Structure formats: C-alpha cells, structure tokens
C-alpha cells in the first residue's frame, strides 16, 4: 500500500491527474486503516476486554470513514472544476503500471486478510480485506481512465473516471463512518 501511495500520488502530481492523486491518497488512507487495525489486534493480544476492543474498532472505523468522506468531497470538487475548466491530465505510464499491479494483487490480499480475519474472529480484519476488493475496483477505474487518456487523449477522461472513483471512496467511507457511529 505504501508503494501504491507513493507511485500513485507522485504520478498524479506529475501528470496533473486528480484520478491518480485520489488513488494515491486512498492508498495512504488504507495504510492508516491498517495501522489502526494493528492497534486493535494488539489490544486484543494484550488481554483487553471485549468492550475495549469494540471501542477501538469503532474509533478506527469512525476515523477512516471521516477521512474517506472528506477525500470524496475533495475529489468531486477538483474533478468538477477540471471539467468546467477543460483541464486535461497528461499520460502517466507509471500510474497505469501501478493500476495494473493493484488489479492483480488486491484480490489476492483480500483472500489472505479474510482468511486471517476469520481465524482471529476479527470482523475488522475481514472488513479491511473487503476494502482491498474496493481498491481493485478503484485500480480498474484508474486503469481505464489512464488508458483512455493515453490512447485517445480525451481531456475529460481523467476527471470523469475520478468522479466514478468517488463512488467507491464515498461508499467505503460511509460504511466505515456508520460502523464507527453505531
């Protein structure tokens, strides 16, 4: 996820692509989510009560959900601005490459996290694994947007694909936010 963040975010800045910037930032949020999950698992390993573990899971979900929703607002605003201003992103071959790698690797990571989550009886880890499926869908969206820009030089492809990406980011954020509140 760290590699995906660095390559996606840097490629997005270099190409002026809100799509790749959003993809990179979402990867960074996945790092935060994973870190809070490790914190929760350490609490359980150190003998915390079920109430403390549940509180840690809810806090983790609330933080990650809030940040994802804020990212959705940012990506929507920038994408709409780019569409109205006719701003085009440059082709990013490194962005296309990281999207291909994510499309391939994220489903594998999902299966591993789900199996481990079930073995540890951790709904948070199973849920985190499902976030990787969302990441694979997002990578597919990034790949399509990047290829449309590279192959056809469609000025609007990056912003439209970023708006599609918002659906995944906002859905993931809303689900996580609601779990943290309940």
N, C-alpha and C positions, 0 to 999 in steps of 0.2 A: 504494500500500500504506500510505503514511503517513496519507493521508486516511481510508482504511478503518479503520486502527488508532484514530485519534483519534475518529472518529464512532462506531465500534462500541463501543469501550471506554467512552467518555463516556455513550453511550446506555444501555449495560449498567449502569453505576453509577447513573445517574439512574432507570432503571426497576427496578432490583434484579434484573436478568436475568443469570444465570450463562451463559446461551446467548450473549448479546451480549458479555459480558466475555470469554468464551473465544474468540469470533470475533475480537474486537479484539486480544487477546493473540497469537493465531495470526498475525494480520497483522503485528504487531510482530516476531514471530519470522521472518516472511518478509523483513522489512527486514534483519534480522541475516544471514539466509541470503544475500540478495542482496549485502550488503556483503562477506561472506566470498568470494562468487563473484567479485566485482570484484577483491578482493585476489589471488585465484588467477589471474585473467586478467592482472593487472598483472605478476605474477611471470613468466608466460609471455612477455608482451610485452617484459619486461626481459631476456630471454635465459636464464631459469632452466633448469636441467637437467630432463629428464623426471622424474627421481626427486624433485626438489624440488617440482615441480608436483603429482605424485601424492601426496606427503606433505601438501601444502596442501589438496588435495581431501579427503583422508581426515580431516584435522583439522577442516575445515569441516563435513563430514558428521557427525562424532562430536559436535561441539558442538551443532549444530542438533538432531540426534536426541535427545541427552540432555535438552535443554530441552523439546522436544515431549513426551517421555515424562513429564517432571515435570508439565507442563501437563495431561496426561491424568489423572494421579493427582489433581491439584487439582480439576479439573472433575468427576470422578467423585465425590469426597468431598463437594463442595458440593452437587451435584445430588441425591445420596442423602439428605443432611441436609435439603435443601429438601423432598424428597418425604415424608420421615418427619415433618417439622415442618409440613407443609401450607403452606409458604411460596409465595406467588404473586408473579409478576413483573407489573409494570404494562405496559400497551401502550406501545410505542416506535415512533412513526411514522418517526423518523429512522433507527432500526435496520432497519425494513422497507425504507426507501428505499435504504440502503447495501447491503442484501442484494440488492435488485433490480439495482442498478448492478453489483454483483460478478458476479451470474449472467450478465449480458450481457457484461461486459468481460473477465472472466478467460479464457474460451475464446479470445478474440482475442489476448490476451497470451501464451497458451500457444503458439499457432501462430507468433507472431513469435519467441519465445525458442527454440523447437525449430528453426526455420529458421536462426537465427543460430548456435545451438549446433552444428548440423551443418556449417555453413560454416566455423566456427572449430575443428571437431573437438574440441569440449568436451562430454564426457559430462555434466559437472556442470551446464552450462547447459541441456542437453536435459532433464536430470532436474529442474532448477529450473522449467522450463516445465511439466513434468508436475505439479509441486506446485500450479501455478495451476489445473489441472483439479480437483484435490482441493479447492482453495479455492472453486471454482464449486459443487461438490457441498456443501461446507460452507455456502456462502451460500444454497443451496437449502433446506438443513435449517433455517437461521436464518429464512428467509422463511416456511417452513411453520409453524415454532414461533411466530413473531411473529404470523402471520395467525390461527392457532388461538387465541392469547391475545386478540387484538384482536376477532375476530368472535364467539367463543363464551365468552370469559372463563374458559377452562378453567385452573384454578390449577396443574395439573400439566404443562401443555404445554411450558412453558419448560424444566423440569428433564428431562423425557423427551427433548425434542429435543436438549438439551445432552449427554445420555448417548449419543444417536446420533452427535452430533458427535465424541465421544471416539473412536469407531471410526476416523474419518478422521484425527484428530490422532495417535492411537497408531499407526496403520498407517504414516503418514508418518514418525513418529518412529522406529519400529522399523526401518524400511527404511534410513533415513539413519544410524541408530546402527550397524547391522550393516555398512553400507558403510564407515563410518569405522573399524571394528574390523578388517576383513579387509584 
